[in-house]
Amino acid sequence: MNEGPSAPPGWYPAGEGERYWDGRAWTPHTRPPMAPPVAATDAHGLPHSTANAPGGRVAWPPPTRSPGPPGMVVAPVYYAQVAPKSPALSVLASFFLPGLGSMINGDVAKGIGILIGYFVSWILVIVLVGIVGVFGFWVWGMVDAAEGARRWNARHGIIS
């Protein structure tokens, strides 16, 4: 008894995600829904040539084999990238406004504390006690800015 043509093997929508059809029956393999495909481009932003690609589709980066049903491929994994924080830029910002470098690095509360301490020290300069504070908060702001940038980079796997 022939039931006619069957759907080709592959991933198909099922509930909240996708399920693998091996051409004859559903397998226990599931995955979250895939993002819509993005056109592949070269280094200049131009589309890749599709002349030699099967079915006219561009497969870049190339899919990789994985354990599971024969012929099953896994789409490439893309990681979010972050820009590194520059210790030199943070120090330069804190040179002109103590605490600004710490704020740039994401330590906003510490940066505001350094800035307030710097301004309070300027007020205390009237009684000569503030001179030490002005210099201390100014240097602390620059040192903390450099260290904060290095800590931020280290947390994000960037060597600086």
N, C-alpha and C positions, 0 to 999 in steps of 0.2 A: 504494500500500500504506500504510494508516493504522496507525500503531503505538499509537494511543490518546493520552490526555492525558499531558502532560509536567509535570514539577515547575515551579513558577513561578520566574522569575529571582530570584537572591539568593545570599547567602553560606551555604554548607553546611559542616559539619565534614568535614575531610579531613586525616588524619594528626595532626600536632601543632598544626595551626591550622585555617584555613578557606579554601575556594576558591570562586570565583564561578562560578555556573551562569547562562548567559545565556538559558535557556529552551530552547535547542537543543543546546548543547555546553558542555563545561568550557572556561573561559578560562585564560590563564596567570596571572591575577591571584590572589595569595594574601595572607593577613594572619594575624597571631597570633590566637588565640581571643579573642573578646570577653568582657568581664565580664558577669555576669548583669544584666539591667535593674533599675534602681532606681526606685521610684515617685516621680514628680515631686510636689513640694509647693510651696506658696506661701510668702511671707515668715513666715507664722504657723505653718508646719509642717503645714498642712492640705492634703489632696490637691487637685490642680487639677481643675476640672470637665472631664469627658470628653464632655459633651453634643455639642460641635461637632467633636470630633476624629474623623478617619476611622477606622473600625473600633473606635471607643471607646477608642483608645489615646492617651495623652498623649505628645506629641513635644516635650519641652522640655528643654534648649535645642533649637531647631530644627536638624535635620540640614543639613549644607552640601553643595553639589555639589562633585565633585572630578573630575579627569581619570580616564578609564577607560571602561568600558562605559557606554552610555547608560542613564540612570536610576540609576546607582550613586551611593549617598550614603555619606558617611563619618560615623561617630558623633562627637559632640563630644569634644574632648580636655580632660581635667580635670587640673589641675596641683596638686601637693601644696603646701600653704601652711605657712609657719612663722611663729611669733610673733616680733616683733622683740625684741631685748634692749634694756633701758632703761639708758642710761648713768647716769642719776640714781639708779636703784635699785642699780646696781653700786657707785657711789661711796658710797651710804649704807651698804651692807653692809660695804664695806671701811673705812668710818669706825669702825664698831664692832668689826670683827675684820679686821685687815689681811690681804689675800690672798683673803678670801671673795668679793669681787666678781669677781676673776679666775677663781676656781673656778666661779662661776655662769655666766660667759661661755664656759666650756669649756676654759680654760687652767689645768687642775688642777695640773699640775706647777709652773708658775710661781706659782700661788697658794700652794701648799704651801711653796715656797721663800721667798716673802715672809713667810709666817706663821712659819716656823722662824727666819728672820733676825730677825724682830721679837722672838720669845721669847728668842733668844740675846742680843740687845741688852739686853733687860730684865735678864738675868743679869749682863751686863757693866756695868750701871749701878752695881754695887757699887764698881767701880774708876773710875767717872765717865766711862769711854770709851763706854759704851753709850748715853748720853743722845743723842748724835748719831745712832746707829744706830736707836734707838727712833723718833725723829722722822722719820728718813730712810725707814725701812721703812713707817711709817704713811702718809706722803705718797705714796711710790712705789706702795703698794697702791691708793690712791684714784685716782691718775693712770692707772695701768695698767688699772684696772677700767673707767674711762670710755673709754679708747682701745680696749680689748679689745671692749667692746660695740659701738663704732662700726665696728671692723674686721669683727666677726661680721655685723653688719647689712649692711655693704657686700658681703661675700661672698655673701650671700643676696639681693642686689638690693633692699635696704630702705634708704631714705634716712633718716638720723637725725641 
